Amino acid sequence: MNRADDAERIFLSGGNCSQAVFTAFAGDLGIKEQDAMRIGCGFGGGMRMSETCGAVTGAIMALGVRYGNSDLTNLDGKKATYAKVEEFLAQFRKAHGTTCCRELLGCDVNTPEGYKLASEGGAQCMFKTKCPKFVRTAAQIVQALV
């Protein structure tokens, strides 16, 4: 049960960074994989703004499903989720320096120029070299936290 391997496989098979991390934990969280893929779809590329890395948003969604409250009067669930998210963010920042897609990649993948920069170079493109590391780190941290 290595969710980091699962997340990296999903990413390298064509899932975006958010889909990869969230879907890797779907079964453990009682969510159908196809539902997790749909939920995570819009969060790739830093929520389509090169802001918060999709691997980070996928991880936060997984933590929310695992620890979050559905009863709005249950503040313990909310507090537990926030604590786990803060721990996740601290560990991800420690590993990579930031949670911002644009800063992680050094370009804005949501512009034609940035996408070209990130995707060119064949096997050396950022989507094959940098992003899998972010996906793997996010999944490793979540697996340790759940």
C-alpha positions in Angstrom: 0.0 0.0 0.0 2.3 2.7 -1.2 0.1 5.6 -2.2 3.1 7.6 -3.5 3.7 5.0 -6.1 0.0 5.0 -7.0 -0.1 8.8 -7.2 3.0 9.0 -9.4 1.6 6.2 -11.7 -1.7 8.1 -12.0 0.1 11.3 -12.8 2.4 9.7 -15.4 -0.6 8.0 -17.0 -2.2 11.4 -17.8 -3.9 12.5 -14.6 -3.1 16.0 -13.4 -1.3 16.6 -10.1 -4.4 17.0 -8.0 -6.2 14.0 -9.5 -3.1 11.9 -8.9 -2.8 12.6 -5.2 -6.5 12.6 -4.4 -7.3 9.5 -6.5 -4.4 7.5 -4.9 -6.3 7.7 -1.6 -9.9 7.4 -3.0 -10.4 3.8 -2.1 -9.1 4.3 1.5 -11.5 7.2 1.9 -14.6 5.4 0.5 -14.7 7.3 -2.7 -14.9 5.8 -6.2 -11.7 6.4 -8.2 -13.7 7.9 -11.1 -15.4 10.3 -8.7 -12.0 11.3 -7.3 -10.7 11.9 -10.8 -13.6 14.2 -11.6 -13.4 16.1 -8.3 -9.7 16.7 -8.7 -9.8 17.6 -12.4 -10.2 21.3 -12.0 -7.5 21.8 -9.5 -4.5 20.9 -11.8 -2.1 23.6 -12.9 -2.4 25.4 -9.6 -6.2 25.7 -9.9 -5.7 26.8 -13.5 -3.9 30.0 -12.2 -0.5 28.5 -11.3 -1.2 29.2 -7.7 -1.4 26.4 -5.1 0.1 23.3 -6.6 -2.4 20.7 -7.6 -0.6 18.0 -5.6 -1.1 20.1 -2.6 -4.8 20.7 -3.3 -5.3 16.9 -3.9 -3.6 16.2 -0.6 -5.8 18.7 1.3 -8.9 17.2 -0.3 -7.8 13.7 1.0 -7.2 15.1 4.5 -10.5 16.8 4.4 -12.4 13.6 3.5 -10.5 11.7 6.2 -10.7 14.2 9.1 -13.3 16.8 8.1 -16.6 17.5 9.8 -19.9 17.1 8.1 -21.9 18.2 11.1 -21.4 22.0 11.2 -21.7 22.0 15.0 -18.8 19.6 15.3 -15.8 21.9 15.6 -13.5 19.1 16.6 -13.5 17.7 13.1 -12.7 21.1 11.6 -9.9 21.6 14.1 -8.5 18.2 13.4 -8.6 18.8 9.7 -6.9 22.2 10.0 -4.2 20.7 12.2 -3.5 18.0 9.6 -3.5 20.5 6.7 -1.1 22.8 8.6 1.2 19.8 9.3 1.0 18.8 5.6 1.8 22.3 4.4 4.7 22.7 6.7 6.2 19.4 5.5 5.6 20.1 1.9 7.2 23.6 2.2 10.2 22.0 4.1 10.7 19.6 1.2 10.1 22.0 -1.7 10.3 25.6 -0.3 6.8 26.6 -1.4 3.3 25.3 -2.3 2.9 27.7 -5.3 2.9 25.9 -8.7 4.4 28.9 -10.5 7.3 29.1 -7.9 7.8 25.3 -7.9 8.2 25.2 -11.7 9.7 28.6 -12.3 7.0 29.4 -14.9 3.2 29.9 -15.3 2.0 26.7 -17.0 -1.4 28.4 -17.7 0.2 30.7 -20.3 1.2 29.5 -23.7 4.8 30.5 -23.1 4.9 28.8 -19.6 3.3 25.7 -20.8 5.7 25.4 -23.7 8.7 25.9 -21.3 7.3 23.3 -18.9 6.5 20.7 -21.5 9.4 20.9 -23.9 12.6 18.9 -23.7 11.1 15.4 -24.2 12.1 13.3 -21.2 13.5 16.3 -19.5 10.2 18.3 -19.5 9.1 19.6 -16.1 5.9 17.6 -16.3 8.1 14.4 -16.3 10.9 15.6 -14.0 9.6 18.1 -11.4 5.9 17.4 -11.1 6.2 13.7 -10.3 8.4 14.6 -7.3 5.8 17.0 -6.0 3.0 14.4 -6.5 5.2 11.8 -4.7 6.0 14.1 -1.8 2.4 15.1 -1.3 1.2 11.5 -1.3 4.0 10.4 1.1 3.1 13.1 3.6 -0.6 12.3 3.4 0.0 8.6 3.9 2.0 9.4 7.0 -0.8 11.7 8.3 -3.7 9.4 7.8 
